[in-house]
Amino acid sequence: MIEKSRAIVLHQLKYSETSVIVKLYTEKLGRQSYMVNGIRSSKSKIKMGLLQPLFLLEIEAYYKPGREMQRMKEFKLAAVYKSLPFDVVKSTMAMFLSELLNKVLRSEEPDNSLFDFIFHSLAFFDSMEKGAANFHLWFMIKLLGYLGYQLENNWSEKNVFFDMKAGSFVPQRPSYPKTPDTEESKRLSTIMGMQADQIHTLNVNGAIRTRLLEVLLECYAIHFDGIGNFNSLSILHEIYH
């Protein structure tokens, strides 16, 4: 049968001289892999540029339940990014976030609230004029809640250490090697309390941003088995310092 759905590009890889396999997170079918035939041909009417990391699509594809690889019929942009593909900071962050999402979005079951969060957050990210360098910190914190690991923002003068395993703030510093100190924990609490349109008010330098990202990546590693290393991380650090 043919299914129509909105979708978010997670990853693509060359399959043959003219075709690619693209991994998408779809609104109706969760995570799916699609064969896109002929797109690398010079005669193709559809351009490879539409399959860049985190591009937002509307797809029409042949779908058979239980099949590991589905087949794409056609697709187009669901929203046109105005800055993300052309801004080096945003495009580098998109590489990192697509790698993250490719690792943690594992289910083929649809999740409308999760899809809507990612879709609308990316559209907002594209529109940001200030604070884009901090978007990934906010996004990673909020994403955990949609993935079933809601962080508790219970920071207080007593609960001053962020416990990455418990996902909350505690009085005594946990024994995990990368546990944030009191100042870093308070910054995480601040980000937890932010709405998307407040991200630009976060005032951190490159060193602090890198450290907070290290904490969040460790938090993800605790909750998601086999998350592994990130190929885009070194480029991200280089851009943001």
C-alpha positions in Angstrom: 0.0 0.0 0.0 1.0 3.6 -0.4 1.4 5.8 2.7 1.7 9.6 2.9 3.4 11.2 5.8 5.5 14.1 7.0 9.1 13.0 7.7 12.4 14.2 9.1 15.7 13.2 7.4 18.0 11.4 9.8 20.7 9.9 7.6 21.4 8.8 4.0 24.0 6.6 2.4 24.9 5.7 -1.1 23.5 2.4 -2.3 24.5 2.3 -6.0 25.7 4.6 -8.7 22.2 6.2 -8.9 20.4 5.3 -5.7 20.5 6.0 -2.0 19.0 4.6 1.2 17.6 7.3 3.4 16.6 6.9 7.1 13.6 9.0 8.1 11.6 9.6 11.2 8.0 9.7 10.0 4.9 11.0 11.6 2.8 7.9 10.7 5.3 5.0 10.7 8.0 6.0 13.1 11.5 5.3 12.0 11.8 3.8 8.5 14.4 3.2 5.9 13.6 3.9 2.2 15.2 3.1 -1.1 15.3 6.2 -3.3 16.0 5.0 -6.8 17.7 7.1 -9.5 18.1 10.2 -7.4 21.9 10.3 -8.0 21.3 10.2 -11.8 21.9 13.4 -13.8 18.4 12.9 -15.3 16.7 12.8 -11.9 14.1 15.5 -11.4 14.5 15.2 -7.6 17.7 16.7 -6.2 19.9 15.1 -3.5 19.8 18.4 -1.7 16.4 17.6 -0.3 17.8 14.8 1.7 20.2 16.9 3.9 20.3 16.2 7.6 17.1 17.3 9.4 15.3 18.5 6.3 11.5 18.4 6.7 9.7 16.4 4.1 6.3 15.2 2.9 6.7 11.7 1.5 4.6 9.2 -0.5 6.0 5.7 -0.3 5.2 2.1 -0.8 4.8 0.5 2.6 4.7 -3.2 3.6 4.6 -3.9 7.4 7.6 -5.9 8.6 9.8 -5.1 5.6 13.2 -3.8 6.6 13.5 -1.5 3.6 10.6 0.4 2.1 10.5 2.1 -1.3 10.0 5.8 -1.9 7.6 6.9 -4.5 8.0 10.7 -4.3 8.8 13.4 -1.8 9.0 17.1 -1.4 9.8 19.7 1.2 7.2 20.1 4.0 8.9 23.4 5.0 11.6 25.4 3.4 14.5 26.3 5.6 15.6 29.9 5.2 18.9 29.9 7.2 19.8 26.3 8.3 21.5 25.1 5.1 23.5 28.4 4.7 24.5 29.2 8.2 27.7 27.3 9.2 26.7 27.2 12.9 23.2 25.9 12.3 24.2 23.4 9.6 27.0 22.0 11.8 24.6 21.7 14.7 22.1 20.0 12.3 24.7 17.3 11.5 25.2 16.7 15.2 21.5 16.6 16.0 20.7 14.3 13.1 23.4 11.9 14.3 21.8 12.0 17.8 18.3 11.4 16.5 19.5 8.6 14.3 20.9 6.9 17.4 17.9 7.4 19.8 14.9 7.2 17.5 14.6 3.4 17.2 10.9 2.6 17.2 8.8 2.0 14.2 5.7 2.9 16.3 4.3 6.4 15.6 4.6 9.0 18.3 2.7 12.1 17.3 3.9 14.2 20.3 7.5 13.3 19.8 7.3 14.0 16.0 5.6 17.3 16.5 8.2 18.4 19.1 11.1 17.6 16.8 9.4 19.1 13.7 8.4 22.4 15.2 11.6 22.7 17.2 13.6 22.4 14.0 11.4 25.0 12.3 12.0 27.3 15.2 15.8 26.7 15.1 15.8 27.8 11.5 14.1 31.0 12.4 16.4 31.9 15.3 18.4 35.1 14.9 20.1 35.0 18.3 21.2 32.1 20.6 21.4 29.4 17.9 24.7 28.1 19.4 22.8 27.0 22.5 19.8 25.4 20.8 21.2 21.8 21.1 21.5 22.0 24.9 17.8 23.0 25.2 16.7 20.5 22.6 18.6 17.6 24.1 17.0 18.3 27.6 13.5 18.6 26.2 13.9 15.6 23.9 14.7 13.3 26.8 11.2 13.9 28.2 9.5 12.9 25.0 11.7 9.7 24.9 10.5 8.7 28.4 13.2 10.1 30.5 11.7 13.3 31.9 14.2 15.3 33.9 13.0 16.8 37.2 13.9 20.4 37.6 14.0 20.3 41.5 17.1 22.4 41.9 17.2 24.3 45.2 19.8 25.6 47.6 19.8 22.1 49.1 19.6 20.0 45.8 22.7 21.5 44.0 24.1 18.5 42.1 22.5 17.1 38.9 22.2 13.3 39.1 22.5 12.0 35.5 21.0 8.6 36.3 18.1 9.8 38.4 17.4 12.8 36.2 17.0 15.1 39.1 19.0 17.3 41.5 20.3 15.9 44.8 22.2 17.2 47.9 25.3 15.0 47.6 27.5 14.8 44.5 26.9 11.4 42.7 30.0 9.3 42.0 29.7 9.3 38.2 32.9 10.5 36.6 31.3 13.3 34.6 28.9 14.6 37.2 28.5 18.4 36.9 29.6 20.7 39.7 27.2 23.0 41.5 27.5 25.9 39.0 27.1 23.6 36.0 24.1 21.9 37.6 22.4 25.3 38.2 22.9 26.2 34.5 21.2 22.9 33.5 18.3 23.8 35.8 18.1 27.2 34.1 17.9 25.5 30.7 15.3 23.0 31.9 13.0 25.9 32.8 13.3 27.7 29.5 10.9 27.8 26.6 12.2 27.8 23.1 11.9 31.6 22.7 14.1 32.1 25.8 17.1 30.2 24.5 18.7 33.4 23.3 18.9 34.7 26.9 21.3 31.9 28.0 24.7 33.5 28.4 27.5 30.9 28.2 30.9 30.8 26.6 32.3 28.0 24.4 34.0 26.2 27.3 30.9 26.1 29.4 28.8 25.1 26.4 31.1 22.2 25.6 31.1 21.0 29.3 27.2 21.1 29.4 27.1 19.1 26.2 29.5 16.6 27.7 27.2 16.1 30.7 24.1 15.7 28.5 25.8 13.2 26.2 26.8 11.2 29.3 23.2 11.4 30.4 22.1 10.0 27.1 24.7 7.2 27.2 23.4 6.2 30.6 19.8 5.9 29.3 20.4 4.6 25.8 22.5 1.4 25.4 25.0 1.4 22.5 24.8 5.1 21.7 28.5 5.2 21.0 30.7 8.1 19.7 29.6 11.0 17.6 31.5 11.6 14.3 30.2 15.2 14.2 31.3 16.2 17.7 34.8 17.4 16.9 33.4 19.7 14.1 30.8 21.0 16.5 33.4 21.9 19.1 35.6 23.6 16.5 32.8 25.8 15.3 31.6 26.8 18.8 35.0 27.9 20.2 
